[in-house]
Amino acid sequence: MLLPAEKELRAVLARFAEARFRHDLQPTGYSSRELEDTSRTLCGMTGTQSVKQALAAADALLERLRADRCATGRPDQSLAA
C-alpha cells in the first residue's frame, strides 16, 4: 500500500473533522453525503474499513512521519492552513 503524503492526509483529516462538526451541528442531506464522502476518502487513504480504524491509522502514520523527521534531523515544519 502506498502511504499518503503528510500534507494530503492532514487535509483529509481536516475535511473530515469539519464535515463531522457540520453534520453533528445541523444534519442535512448534504452534510450526510459530505461526511460519507470524507469518511470513505479517509478509509481509502489509510487502507481501513471503518472511520475508527482510519483515525487510529492516520494518528499512527502521522506519529511515524514525525519520528522519521526527528531521526533525520530535519526541523519540524508547520503546514500552512
N, C-alpha and C positions, 0 to 999 in steps of 0.2 A: 504494500500500500504506500502510495506517495504521501508524504507529510505535507500539510498545508503550510504556506508561509505564515509567519507570525502576524504580520500586518493583516492578512486576509482573515485569519482565524479571529483576531481581535475585532475586526469589522463585523463579522457574522455574529459573534457573541454580543456586540453592542446592538445590532439589529434585533436579535432575539430578545434581549432584555427590554428594549423599547417596545417591541410588539407584545411581550408578555404584560408589561405595565399598562399599555393602552387597552389591551383586551380585559385585564382584570378591573381596570377603572370603569370602562364603558364598553361592554361586549356588543359587538355588531357582527354582521356577516363579513364585512371587510376585515375587521380585526381578527376574526377567527381564521380567515383564509391567510392573512399575513402571518399569524402565529404558526399556522400549519406549514406554510412555505419556509419560514426561517427555521423551524424545528427540523424539517426534512433536510434542509441545506446543512445544518449543524451536524445532524446524524451522518449525512453523506461525507462530510469533510473529516469526521473522526472515525468513520467505519463502524458505527454502532447502530443499535436497533431502537434505542429509547433516548428521550431527552435527558433523563437522569444519567444514563451511561455516557452520553455525548458531553455533558457538562463536566463529568469526572475525567473523561479522556482529554478534554480541552485543558482543564486545570493541570493535569499531569504533563501534557505536551508543553504548555507554557512554562512550567517549572523546569522541564528538561532543557528548553531553549535558553532560559535564564542561567541555568547551571553551566551549559556549554559556553555561553557568553562569558561568564565569570572565569571558567577554566582557561579560556584562550587569552584572557587578559584584556579583552575589549571592553571599553567603558559601556555601561548601561545607557542606552539612548532611549529617551521617551518618544513614543509615537505621537505625531500630531493628530489631533482630533478633527 
